[in-house]
Amino acid sequence: MSFEYLTEEKAVEKAIAALADIIPLEAIQPPHSPALTFPGLEIRLHQRRVLKDGADIPLTRLEYGTLCYLAASPGQVFTKAQIFESVWSMESESCQSNVANVICNLRKKIEPDSGKPTYIKTVLGVGYKFASGE
């Protein structure tokens, strides 16, 4: 096989084609895309997208961070201070209202009925937990 009169691109294509005949190549599967999936709600971590019944839900950075933090550990109860320190990446001095506001806004966007939350539950006197939505 002569490569003298070929452009570099054509030469590479011919070399790959010649090697493909000799070496069996396996199809490469794309890596599994991480997602948190619950009834009616999907969080596509690799795309930073949240879908409610298949529709995109725009979230702020803090709303998205809070949702991911809670949804990553369904059933586990987190205090407002824990949520604040993890999502805001700051020490919690007066975090109570900040976390409560973000949770309220998040519920309006993802819950079927924000008055009766299915996903983000309040644990009185402690904080919040993410339920699977069932």
C-alpha positions as CSV (number, residue, x, y, z in Angstrom):
1,M,0.0,0.0,0.0
2,S,1.5,3.3,-1.0
3,F,0.9,6.5,1.0
4,E,3.1,8.8,-1.1
5,Y,0.5,10.8,-2.9
6,L,-2.2,11.0,-0.2
7,T,-3.0,13.8,2.1
8,E,-2.3,13.2,5.7
9,E,-6.0,12.8,6.5
10,K,-6.5,10.3,3.7
11,A,-3.4,8.4,4.8
12,V,-4.7,8.1,8.3
13,E,-8.2,6.9,7.1
14,K,-6.5,4.3,4.9
15,A,-4.3,3.1,7.7
16,I,-7.3,2.8,10.1
17,A,-9.3,0.9,7.4
18,A,-6.3,-1.5,6.9
19,L,-6.0,-2.1,10.6
20,A,-9.7,-2.6,11.0
21,D,-9.5,-5.5,8.6
22,I,-6.8,-7.1,10.7
23,I,-7.8,-6.2,14.3
24,P,-11.4,-7.0,15.4
25,L,-12.8,-3.8,16.9
26,E,-15.6,-3.8,19.4
27,A,-18.2,-1.1,19.6
28,I,-17.5,1.2,22.5
29,Q,-20.6,1.7,24.7
30,P,-21.0,5.2,26.0
31,P,-20.6,5.4,29.8
32,H,-23.8,5.0,31.8
33,S,-25.3,8.4,32.3
34,P,-25.9,9.0,36.0
35,A,-29.5,10.0,36.9
36,L,-31.7,9.9,39.9
37,T,-35.1,8.6,38.9
38,F,-38.3,8.8,40.9
39,P,-42.0,8.5,39.9
40,G,-42.7,11.6,37.9
41,L,-39.2,13.2,38.5
42,E,-35.8,12.6,36.9
43,I,-32.6,14.3,37.8
44,R,-30.0,14.0,35.1
45,L,-26.8,14.7,36.9
46,H,-24.5,14.7,33.9
47,Q,-26.6,17.3,32.2
48,R,-27.6,19.3,35.3
49,R,-31.3,18.9,34.2
50,V,-34.4,18.1,36.1
51,L,-37.5,16.7,34.4
52,K,-41.0,16.6,35.9
53,D,-43.2,14.3,34.0
54,G,-40.8,14.6,31.1
55,A,-40.7,18.4,31.0
56,D,-37.6,20.5,31.8
57,I,-37.8,22.4,35.1
58,P,-35.5,25.4,35.3
59,L,-33.8,25.6,38.7
60,T,-31.4,28.0,40.3
61,R,-28.0,26.8,41.4
62,L,-29.1,26.6,45.0
63,E,-32.4,24.8,44.2
64,Y,-30.6,22.3,42.0
65,G,-27.9,21.7,44.6
66,T,-30.5,21.3,47.4
67,L,-32.5,18.9,45.3
68,C,-29.5,16.7,44.4
69,Y,-28.2,16.8,48.0
70,L,-31.6,15.5,49.4
71,A,-32.4,13.1,46.5
72,A,-29.0,11.4,46.6
73,S,-30.0,9.9,50.0
74,P,-33.7,9.2,50.0
75,G,-35.2,8.8,53.4
76,Q,-32.3,10.3,55.2
77,V,-33.1,13.4,57.4
78,F,-30.9,16.4,57.0
79,T,-30.9,19.5,59.2
80,K,-31.1,23.0,57.7
81,A,-27.5,23.5,58.8
82,Q,-26.3,20.4,57.0
83,I,-28.1,21.4,53.8
84,F,-26.8,25.0,54.1
85,E,-23.2,23.9,54.7
86,S,-23.2,21.4,51.8
87,V,-25.1,23.4,49.2
88,W,-24.0,26.9,50.0
89,S,-20.5,25.7,51.0
90,M,-20.4,28.1,54.0
91,E,-20.6,27.8,57.7
92,S,-24.2,28.1,59.0
93,E,-24.7,31.1,61.1
94,S,-28.3,32.1,60.2
95,C,-29.2,29.6,57.5
96,Q,-32.7,28.8,58.6
97,S,-34.6,31.2,56.4
98,N,-32.2,30.7,53.4
99,V,-32.8,26.9,53.3
100,A,-36.6,27.3,54.0
101,N,-36.9,29.7,51.1
102,V,-35.1,27.5,48.7
103,I,-37.1,24.4,49.8
104,C,-40.4,26.5,49.3
105,N,-39.4,27.5,45.8
106,L,-38.2,24.0,44.9
107,R,-41.5,22.6,46.1
108,K,-43.4,25.0,43.9
109,K,-41.4,23.8,40.9
110,I,-41.3,20.0,41.4
111,E,-44.2,19.0,43.6
112,P,-47.5,18.0,42.1
113,D,-49.1,19.9,45.0
114,S,-46.6,22.1,46.9
115,G,-49.1,22.3,49.9
116,K,-48.9,18.5,50.2
117,P,-45.3,17.6,49.2
118,T,-44.5,14.2,47.8
119,Y,-40.8,14.5,47.4
120,I,-39.4,16.9,49.9
121,K,-40.9,16.2,53.3
122,T,-40.5,18.4,56.4
123,V,-39.4,16.5,59.6
124,L,-40.7,18.8,62.3
125,G,-38.0,20.1,64.7
126,V,-35.2,18.5,62.6
127,G,-35.1,19.5,58.9
128,Y,-36.0,17.8,55.6
129,K,-35.8,14.5,53.8
130,F,-36.4,13.4,50.3
131,A,-39.1,10.8,49.8
132,S,-39.2,8.7,46.6
133,G,-42.5,10.3,45.5
134,E,-44.6,7.1,45.9
